Amino acid sequence: MTWIKIVHLLCVMGWMTSIFAVPRALIYWKREQARLGEFGPLGDLTIRLYRFSAGLGVIALVTGLWLAGLLGMPGWAWLKLGLVGLLVVHYGWTGVMVLRGRRGEFRESDRFLRIFNEVSVVGVVAVLWVVVAKPF
């Protein structure tokens, strides 16, 4: 079980890096696109980061479910899974923005992207609280 936890935590850290970084990178990518008038290196970096972290997110989800199963799926694990589901929706929405950015479409304002980025922080804090406090 220890190795499953280690793999889970490593993959969660990698996935969280993308959840926090990609919305911010979209701001700079949008500015670069406006300045250059074409697809630049920030776009490539943002797409690669998003794609790489998708695999980490899948591994984190699978190992998390494995661990929860080993623990008998306690109530707090179901709550954690629900909160992680919300983070997956956030990640998917980020992916939609990345795909549109690849086509040169940046609809969201810098302010929206900053707020969108902070929403994920609140979600992660909620997940951490559930895991540490195990409220039920």
MODELLER restraints for C-alpha pairs under 7 A, 6 or more apart:
rsr = mdl.restraints
at = mdl.atoms
rsr.add(forms.Gaussian(group=physical.xy_distance, feature=features.Distance(at['CA:4:A'], at['CA:63:A']), mean=6.25, stdev=0.5))
rsr.add(forms.Gaussian(group=physical.xy_distance, feature=features.Distance(at['CA:8:A'], at['CA:60:A']), mean=4.90, stdev=0.5))
rsr.add(forms.Gaussian(group=physical.xy_distance, feature=features.Distance(at['CA:8:A'], at['CA:63:A']), mean=5.45, stdev=0.5))
rsr.add(forms.Gaussian(group=physical.xy_distance, feature=features.Distance(at['CA:8:A'], at['CA:64:A']), mean=6.28, stdev=0.5))
rsr.add(forms.Gaussian(group=physical.xy_distance, feature=features.Distance(at['CA:11:A'], at['CA:56:A']), mean=4.90, stdev=0.5))
rsr.add(forms.Gaussian(group=physical.xy_distance, feature=features.Distance(at['CA:11:A'], at['CA:57:A']), mean=6.48, stdev=0.5))
rsr.add(forms.Gaussian(group=physical.xy_distance, feature=features.Distance(at['CA:11:A'], at['CA:59:A']), mean=6.50, stdev=0.5))
rsr.add(forms.Gaussian(group=physical.xy_distance, feature=features.Distance(at['CA:11:A'], at['CA:60:A']), mean=5.15, stdev=0.5))
rsr.add(forms.Gaussian(group=physical.xy_distance, feature=features.Distance(at['CA:12:A'], at['CA:57:A']), mean=6.58, stdev=0.5))
rsr.add(forms.Gaussian(group=physical.xy_distance, feature=features.Distance(at['CA:12:A'], at['CA:60:A']), mean=5.46, stdev=0.5))
rsr.add(forms.Gaussian(group=physical.xy_distance, feature=features.Distance(at['CA:14:A'], at['CA:53:A']), mean=6.27, stdev=0.5))
rsr.add(forms.Gaussian(group=physical.xy_distance, feature=features.Distance(at['CA:14:A'], at['CA:56:A']), mean=6.36, stdev=0.5))
rsr.add(forms.Gaussian(group=physical.xy_distance, feature=features.Distance(at['CA:15:A'], at['CA:53:A']), mean=5.01, stdev=0.5))
rsr.add(forms.Gaussian(group=physical.xy_distance, feature=features.Distance(at['CA:15:A'], at['CA:56:A']), mean=5.67, stdev=0.5))
rsr.add(forms.Gaussian(group=physical.xy_distance, feature=features.Distance(at['CA:15:A'], at['CA:57:A']), mean=5.26, stdev=0.5))
rsr.add(forms.Gaussian(group=physical.xy_distance, feature=features.Distance(at['CA:18:A'], at['CA:49:A']), mean=6.41, stdev=0.5))
rsr.add(forms.Gaussian(group=physical.xy_distance, feature=features.Distance(at['CA:18:A'], at['CA:50:A']), mean=6.13, stdev=0.5))
rsr.add(forms.Gaussian(group=physical.xy_distance, feature=features.Distance(at['CA:18:A'], at['CA:53:A']), mean=6.11, stdev=0.5))
rsr.add(forms.Gaussian(group=physical.xy_distance, feature=features.Distance(at['CA:19:A'], at['CA:91:A']), mean=6.39, stdev=0.5))
rsr.add(forms.Gaussian(group=physical.xy_distance, feature=features.Distance(at['CA:19:A'], at['CA:120:A']), mean=6.92, stdev=0.5))
rsr.add(forms.Gaussian(group=physical.xy_distance, feature=features.Distance(at['CA:20:A'], at['CA:117:A']), mean=6.14, stdev=0.5))
rsr.add(forms.Gaussian(group=physical.xy_distance, feature=features.Distance(at['CA:22:A'], at['CA:46:A']), mean=6.13, stdev=0.5))
rsr.add(forms.Gaussian(group=physical.xy_distance, feature=features.Distance(at['CA:22:A'], at['CA:50:A']), mean=6.77, stdev=0.5))
rsr.add(forms.Gaussian(group=physical.xy_distance, feature=features.Distance(at['CA:23:A'], at['CA:94:A']), mean=6.74, stdev=0.5))
rsr.add(forms.Gaussian(group=physical.xy_distance, feature=features.Distance(at['CA:23:A'], at['CA:113:A']), mean=5.83, stdev=0.5))
rsr.add(forms.Gaussian(group=physical.xy_distance, feature=features.Distance(at['CA:23:A'], at['CA:117:A']), mean=5.71, stdev=0.5))
rsr.add(forms.Gaussian(group=physical.xy_distance, feature=features.Distance(at['CA:24:A'], at['CA:113:A']), mean=6.82, stdev=0.5))
rsr.add(forms.Gaussian(group=physical.xy_distance, feature=features.Distance(at['CA:24:A'], at['CA:114:A']), mean=6.72, stdev=0.5))
rsr.add(forms.Gaussian(group=physical.xy_distance, feature=features.Distance(at['CA:24:A'], at['CA:117:A']), mean=6.87, stdev=0.5))
rsr.add(forms.Gaussian(group=physical.xy_distance, feature=features.Distance(at['CA:25:A'], at['CA:46:A']), mean=6.24, stdev=0.5))
rsr.add(forms.Gaussian(group=physical.xy_distance, feature=features.Distance(at['CA:27:A'], at['CA:110:A']), mean=5.75, stdev=0.5))
rsr.add(forms.Gaussian(group=physical.xy_distance, feature=features.Distance(at['CA:27:A'], at['CA:113:A']), mean=6.94, stdev=0.5))
rsr.add(forms.Gaussian(group=physical.xy_distance, feature=features.Distance(at['CA:29:A'], at['CA:42:A']), mean=5.29, stdev=0.5))
rsr.add(forms.Gaussian(group=physical.xy_distance, feature=features.Distance(at['CA:29:A'], at['CA:43:A']), mean=5.60, stdev=0.5))
rsr.add(forms.Gaussian(group=physical.xy_distance, feature=features.Distance(at['CA:30:A'], at['CA:106:A']), mean=6.38, stdev=0.5))
rsr.add(forms.Gaussian(group=physical.xy_distance, feature=features.Distance(at['CA:32:A'], at['CA:40:A']), mean=6.88, stdev=0.5))
rsr.add(forms.Gaussian(group=physical.xy_distance, feature=features.Distance(at['CA:33:A'], at['CA:39:A']), mean=6.10, stdev=0.5))
rsr.add(forms.Gaussian(group=physical.xy_distance, feature=features.Distance(at['CA:33:A'], at['CA:40:A']), mean=6.74, stdev=0.5))
rsr.add(forms.Gaussian(group=physical.xy_distance, feature=features.Distance(at['CA:47:A'], at['CA:98:A']), mean=6.66, stdev=0.5))
rsr.add(forms.Gaussian(group=physical.xy_distance, feature=features.Distance(at['CA:68:A'], at['CA:77:A']), mean=6.21, stdev=0.5))
rsr.add(forms.Gaussian(group=physical.xy_distance, feature=features.Distance(at['CA:75:A'], at['CA:136:A']), mean=5.51, stdev=0.5))
rsr.add(forms.Gaussian(group=physical.xy_distance, feature=features.Distance(at['CA:76:A'], at['CA:130:A']), mean=6.35, stdev=0.5))
rsr.add(forms.Gaussian(group=physical.xy_distance, feature=features.Distance(at['CA:76:A'], at['CA:134:A']), mean=5.45, stdev=0.5))
rsr.add(forms.Gaussian(group=physical.xy_distance, feature=features.Distance(at['CA:76:A'], at['CA:135:A']), mean=6.27, stdev=0.5))
rsr.add(forms.Gaussian(group=physical.xy_distance, feature=features.Distance(at['CA:76:A'], at['CA:136:A']), mean=5.39, stdev=0.5))
rsr.add(forms.Gaussian(group=physical.xy_distance, feature=features.Distance(at['CA:80:A'], at['CA:127:A']), mean=5.67, stdev=0.5))
rsr.add(forms.Gaussian(group=physical.xy_distance, feature=features.Distance(at['CA:80:A'], at['CA:130:A']), mean=6.30, stdev=0.5))
rsr.add(forms.Gaussian(group=physical.xy_distance, feature=features.Distance(at['CA:83:A'], at['CA:123:A']), mean=6.85, stdev=0.5))
rsr.add(forms.Gaussian(group=physical.xy_distance, feature=features.Distance(at['CA:83:A'], at['CA:127:A']), mean=6.30, stdev=0.5))
rsr.add(forms.Gaussian(group=physical.xy_distance, feature=features.Distance(at['CA:87:A'], at['CA:120:A']), mean=6.77, stdev=0.5))
rsr.add(forms.Gaussian(group=physical.xy_distance, feature=features.Distance(at['CA:87:A'], at['CA:123:A']), mean=6.71, stdev=0.5))
rsr.add(forms.Gaussian(group=physical.xy_distance, feature=features.Distance(at['CA:100:A'], at['CA:106:A']), mean=6.68, stdev=0.5))
